[in-house]
Amino acid sequence: MHRFPSAVLACVVAVCAAADPVAPGFTLSVLTDDVPNARQMALAESGLLFVGTRRAGKVYAVVPAADADADPEVVTFASGLVMPSGVALLGDDLYVAALDRILRYPDIAATYRDRPRPEIVTDELPDARHHGWKYLSVGPDGFLYVNVGAPCNICKSDDPRFASIVRMDPATGETSVYAHGVRNSVGMTWHPETERLWFTDNGRDMLGDDVPPEEVNVVVDVGAHYGYPHVHGEAILDPQFGAGHDPADYVPPAVEIQAHSAALGLAFYTHSAFPAEYAGALFIAEHGSWNRSSKVGYRVSVVRFGADGPAYMPFIDIWLANERASGRPNDVVVAADGSLLISDDQGGRIYRATYTGTE
């Protein structure tokens, strides 16, 4: 396992430009660099980690080593799938989102070494590949929640499931729209106290370097509309679809992030291993920009909540220097020991951030 202390950080490829590339007192290590195109993660209580992919068409099991200093074993138990980026555990079963279908791998902890054959929960989701990769979350109600991205940069669709988050019965595959007007969410999590769904949403392209912002949203009312394609951010009317629409009719974001940062996976911090100021904080994987004159994102950020509202700041900022990206964070998961796991689909790595109290 490769460790990178915050005081003398060795970046993976480029020389770090940030003054504090890792938050003071934290240490970053590489848990494994053998998970090509690592996307969403699902962590079992045993420590067994499941990782989906987008371009690789594979799903991995990362098996913890008996020796803490040894590298974990990586087992590829599924391959040949179409964008199996979303993974989620419900009971003993692993659910995988692969473009237009949701697959179930029963009793996955006992079968992942045997190339298990999945059951099809549904194969009737929209199959447009533009924003077609899916993310999965299990709600407090035991249902699956699945994003369905817009099949374009900016457009209106006849199928109401496009640009939405849907709620799915894991037994039947039946769905209903849980949140409308969501252009491209690739990250969902549930607040540990309110049990409300929080999700990221990537803003439209081709409006400039700084418009519109990336969003973090909260579902208070089921079926509410979050603005796309009419309104972006709090009150930015779309030049093509915004005429005649009042921003007050749509749910504004809880947090806005620099445009094109590509905020993806997110997780509330529910452990006590980090300092008290991180209790209940929201960690966000920023995948990074592709169409901005100066790159942004390529980091993990954190939002702390206080009396003055949410406060956003970088947490780990090692993957971008001199316009060169050495990694693209995709998802974050809080491990049982309180560390933060981070997937990187460019480097094929799983990172682990721990608090050591030393700089």
ChimeraX attribute file (.defattr): number of C-alpha atoms within 10 A of each C-alpha:
attribute: neighborCount
match mode: 1-to-1
recipient: residues
	/A:1	14
	/A:2	13
	/A:3	15
	/A:4	17
	/A:5	19
	/A:6	20
	/A:7	16
	/A:8	11
	/A:9	17
	/A:10	15
	/A:11	17
	/A:12	15
	/A:13	15
	/A:14	17
	/A:15	16
	/A:16	18
	/A:17	14
	/A:18	14
	/A:19	8
	/A:20	16
	/A:21	22
	/A:22	25
	/A:23	20
	/A:24	17
	/A:25	16
	/A:26	21
	/A:27	24
	/A:28	23
	/A:29	16
	/A:30	18
	/A:31	23
	/A:32	19
	/A:33	19
	/A:34	18
	/A:35	27
	/A:36	21
	/A:37	25
	/A:38	32
	/A:39	34
	/A:40	32
	/A:41	29
	/A:42	23
	/A:43	20
	/A:44	17
	/A:45	8
	/A:46	10
	/A:47	15
	/A:48	15
	/A:49	19
	/A:50	29
	/A:51	29
	/A:52	32
	/A:53	28
	/A:54	24
	/A:55	17
	/A:56	19
	/A:57	17
	/A:58	23
	/A:59	31
	/A:60	22
	/A:61	25
	/A:62	23
	/A:63	16
	/A:64	17
	/A:65	13
	/A:66	9
	/A:67	8
	/A:68	9
	/A:69	10
	/A:70	11
	/A:71	19
	/A:72	20
	/A:73	12
	/A:74	18
	/A:75	17
	/A:76	16
	/A:77	18
	/A:78	20
	/A:79	14
	/A:80	10
	/A:81	18
	/A:82	20
	/A:83	23
	/A:84	31
	/A:85	30
	/A:86	29
	/A:87	28
	/A:88	25
	/A:89	21
	/A:90	18
	/A:91	11
	/A:92	13
	/A:93	14
	/A:94	20
	/A:95	27
	/A:96	30
	/A:97	28
	/A:98	26
	/A:99	26
	/A:100	20
	/A:101	20
	/A:102	27
	/A:103	21
	/A:104	24
	/A:105	19
	/A:106	19
	/A:107	13
	/A:108	21
	/A:109	17
	/A:110	10
	/A:111	13
	/A:112	20
	/A:113	13
	/A:114	10
	/A:115	12
	/A:116	15
	/A:117	14
	/A:118	16
	/A:119	12
	/A:120	15
	/A:121	20
	/A:122	20
	/A:123	15
	/A:124	13
	/A:125	19
	/A:126	16
	/A:127	16
	/A:128	16
	/A:129	15
	/A:130	12
	/A:131	21
	/A:132	25
	/A:133	26
	/A:134	28
	/A:135	29
	/A:136	26
	/A:137	24
	/A:138	21
	/A:139	17
	/A:140	12
	/A:141	8
	/A:142	13
	/A:143	17
	/A:144	23
	/A:145	26
	/A:146	27
	/A:147	33
	/A:148	30
	/A:149	28
	/A:150	26
	/A:151	20
	/A:152	18
	/A:153	15
	/A:154	18
	/A:155	14
	/A:156	16
	/A:157	12
	/A:158	6
	/A:159	8
	/A:160	13
	/A:161	23
	/A:162	27
	/A:163	29
	/A:164	26
	/A:165	28
	/A:166	20
	/A:167	21
	/A:168	22
	/A:169	16
	/A:170	20
	/A:171	11
	/A:172	10
	/A:173	19
	/A:174	13
	/A:175	20
	/A:176	15
	/A:177	21
	/A:178	21
	/A:179	23
	/A:180	22
	/A:181	27
	/A:182	27
	/A:183	30
	/A:184	30
	/A:185	30
	/A:186	29
	/A:187	29
	/A:188	26
	/A:189	22
	/A:190	20
	/A:191	16
	/A:192	13
	/A:193	7
	/A:194	8
	/A:195	14
	/A:196	16
	/A:197	21
	/A:198	20
	/A:199	26
	/A:200	29
	/A:201	29
	/A:202	25
	/A:203	28
	/A:204	22
	/A:205	16
	/A:206	12
	/A:207	12
	/A:208	13
	/A:209	18
	/A:210	13
	/A:211	17
	/A:212	26
	/A:213	24
	/A:214	26
	/A:215	28
	/A:216	24
	/A:217	21
	/A:218	22
	/A:219	18
	/A:220	14
	/A:221	11
	/A:222	11
	/A:223	16
	/A:224	16
	/A:225	18
	/A:226	29
	/A:227	28
	/A:228	27
	/A:229	23
	/A:230	24
	/A:231	26
	/A:232	27
	/A:233	26
	/A:234	20
	/A:235	15
	/A:236	16
	/A:237	21
	/A:238	19
	/A:239	11
	/A:240	10
	/A:241	15
	/A:242	17
	/A:243	11
	/A:244	8
	/A:245	14
	/A:246	14
	/A:247	19
	/A:248	11
	/A:249	12
	/A:250	21
	/A:251	21
	/A:252	21
	/A:253	21
	/A:254	15
	/A:255	19
	/A:256	19
	/A:257	24
	/A:258	16
	/A:259	25
	/A:260	27
	/A:261	24
	/A:262	31
	/A:263	34
	/A:264	30
	/A:265	29
	/A:266	28
	/A:267	24
	/A:268	23
	/A:269	23
	/A:270	18
	/A:271	18
	/A:272	13
	/A:273	16
	/A:274	20
	/A:275	11
	/A:276	10
	/A:277	10
	/A:278	19
	/A:279	16
	/A:280	19
	/A:281	20
	/A:282	21
	/A:283	26
	/A:284	29
	/A:285	30
	/A:286	27
	/A:287	26
	/A:288	25
	/A:289	19
	/A:290	14
	/A:291	13
	/A:292	16
	/A:293	10
	/A:294	10
	/A:295	19
	/A:296	22
	/A:297	26
	/A:298	28
	/A:299	25
	/A:300	28
	/A:301	21
	/A:302	22
	/A:303	20
	/A:304	17
	/A:305	16
	/A:306	10
	/A:307	5
	/A:308	6
	/A:309	11
	/A:310	16
	/A:311	12
	/A:312	17
	/A:313	14
	/A:314	19
	/A:315	21
	/A:316	24
	/A:317	22
	/A:318	25
	/A:319	28
	/A:320	25
	/A:321	18
	/A:322	11
	/A:323	12
	/A:324	13
	/A:325	20
	/A:326	18
	/A:327	23
	/A:328	29
	/A:329	31
	/A:330	30
	/A:331	30
	/A:332	28
	/A:333	23
	/A:334	20
	/A:335	18
	/A:336	15
	/A:337	11
	/A:338	17
	/A:339	22
	/A:340	21
	/A:341	22
	/A:342	29
	/A:343	31
	/A:344	27
	/A:345	25
	/A:346	18
	/A:347	20
	/A:348	19
	/A:349	23
	/A:350	26
	/A:351	23
	/A:352	23
	/A:353	25
	/A:354	19
	/A:355	18
	/A:356	14
	/A:357	11
	/A:358	11
	/A:359	14
